[in-house]
């Protein structure tokens, strides 16, 4: 039976999805999915948010080992290991093309601190459930990917373009790209299949800068963040920098309660 074979890791790369499902598993239009909600955030790494997740419900999650460290050549010099960050308002580390490649250091992963100097030590700081209770509750309730990597070792704009177009069209800077074929965005793909979509935002969106014709052509799809009783099939939500998020406000008010659900 497929269930027993999945448990035994019987299937290999290239196996067809329908061959790995039980006869009673829904497929195609029978899959009970009504909406896809994509929440786009940035400038924080998996380890910065979830380094402590093995101690808070997911012991097999893959995070940086406690022995991992970056050398700090400033001052007297020291090796800085991952540490629990007490400050909840920490600037992100530089993430332009040159800085990111310096951080990765051809796979040695030891340039994060020096690339972030002064005060580069913050690059090794992380939070646990006492600070990010909402996120840790989500990680213990739903699926989470601990091997999800950036599409391109570069800043925001190229990676946003990869998310929406599966390519940055050769653009590597954190600036609006030159004109290119906009019909390759996921939004046009959705429309081509008769599927609805909306971009919710608290202000101007990256999409308007990356695809200058998109907003004039599809202006009705750009809406302010608000409660809505009718959602499209696919929606993306963005928040403006330095505003307190709804999630953090709910956590402070004690309105989020952990719920365990069973998922196939």
LINSUL-V260150 format. One record per residue. N is the residue number from 1. RES is the residue in one letter. PHI is phi as a letter, one per 40 degrees, with the letter a starting at -180 (* if undefined). Layout:
N_RES_PHI / N_RES_PHI
This chain:
1_X_* / 2_X_d / 3_X_c / 4_X_c / 5_X_c / 6_X_c / 7_X_c / 8_X_c / 9_X_f / 10_X_c / 11_X_c / 12_X_b / 13_X_d / 14_X_g / 15_X_c / 16_X_c / 17_X_d / 18_X_c / 19_X_c / 20_X_c / 21_X_b / 22_X_c / 23_X_d / 24_X_c / 25_X_c / 26_X_c / 27_X_b / 28_X_f / 29_X_c / 30_X_c / 31_X_c / 32_X_c / 33_X_b / 34_X_b / 35_X_a / 36_X_b / 37_X_b / 38_X_b / 39_X_b / 40_X_c / 41_X_b / 42_X_a / 43_X_g / 44_X_b / 45_X_c / 46_X_d / 47_X_c / 48_X_c / 49_X_c / 50_X_b / 51_X_d / 52_X_c / 53_X_d / 54_X_d / 55_X_c / 56_X_b / 57_X_h / 58_X_b / 59_X_c / 60_X_c / 61_X_c / 62_X_c / 63_X_b / 64_X_c / 65_X_c / 66_X_c / 67_X_c / 68_X_c / 69_X_a / 70_X_b / 71_X_c / 72_X_b / 73_X_c / 74_X_c / 75_X_g / 76_X_c / 77_X_g / 78_X_a / 79_X_c / 80_X_b / 81_X_b / 82_X_d / 83_X_b / 84_X_c / 85_X_c / 86_X_c / 87_X_c / 88_X_c / 89_X_b / 90_X_b / 91_X_c / 92_X_c / 93_X_c / 94_X_d / 95_X_a / 96_X_c / 97_X_d / 98_X_c / 99_X_c / 100_X_c / 101_X_c / 102_X_c / 103_X_c / 104_X_c / 105_X_f / 106_X_f / 107_X_g / 108_X_c / 109_X_f / 110_X_b / 111_X_b / 112_X_c / 113_X_c / 114_X_c / 115_X_c / 116_X_c / 117_X_c / 118_X_c / 119_X_f / 120_X_c / 121_X_d / 122_X_c / 123_X_c / 124_X_b / 125_X_c / 126_X_a / 127_X_b / 128_X_b / 129_X_c / 130_X_c / 131_X_b / 132_X_b / 133_X_d / 134_X_c / 135_X_c / 136_X_c / 137_X_c / 138_X_c / 139_X_c / 140_X_c / 141_X_b / 142_X_b / 143_X_c / 144_X_a / 145_X_b / 146_X_c / 147_X_b / 148_X_b / 149_X_b / 150_X_c / 151_X_c / 152_X_a / 153_X_c / 154_X_a / 155_X_c / 156_X_c / 157_X_d / 158_X_d / 159_X_c / 160_X_c / 161_X_c / 162_X_c / 163_X_c / 164_X_b / 165_X_b / 166_X_g / 167_X_a / 168_X_b / 169_X_f / 170_X_g / 171_X_c / 172_X_b / 173_X_b / 174_X_c / 175_X_b / 176_X_c / 177_X_c / 178_X_c / 179_X_d / 180_X_a / 181_X_c / 182_X_c / 183_X_c / 184_X_c / 185_X_c / 186_X_c / 187_X_c / 188_X_c / 189_X_c / 190_X_c / 191_X_c / 192_X_c / 193_X_b / 194_X_g / 195_X_b / 196_X_c / 197_X_a / 198_X_a / 199_X_b / 200_X_c / 201_X_a / 202_X_c / 203_X_a / 204_X_c / 205_X_b / 206_X_c / 207_X_d / 208_X_c / 209_X_c / 210_X_c / 211_X_b / 212_X_c / 213_X_c / 214_X_c / 215_X_c / 216_X_d / 217_X_c / 218_X_b / 219_X_d / 220_X_c / 221_X_c / 222_X_b / 223_X_b / 224_X_c / 225_X_c / 226_X_a / 227_X_c / 228_X_a / 229_X_c / 230_X_b / 231_X_b / 232_X_c / 233_X_c / 234_X_b / 235_X_b / 236_X_b / 237_X_b / 238_X_b / 239_X_b / 240_X_c / 241_X_d / 242_X_g / 243_X_b / 244_X_c / 245_X_c / 246_X_c / 247_X_c / 248_X_c / 249_X_c / 250_X_c / 251_X_c / 252_X_c / 253_X_c / 254_X_g / 255_X_c / 256_X_c / 257_X_b / 258_X_c / 259_X_b / 260_X_c / 261_X_b / 262_X_c / 263_X_b / 264_X_c
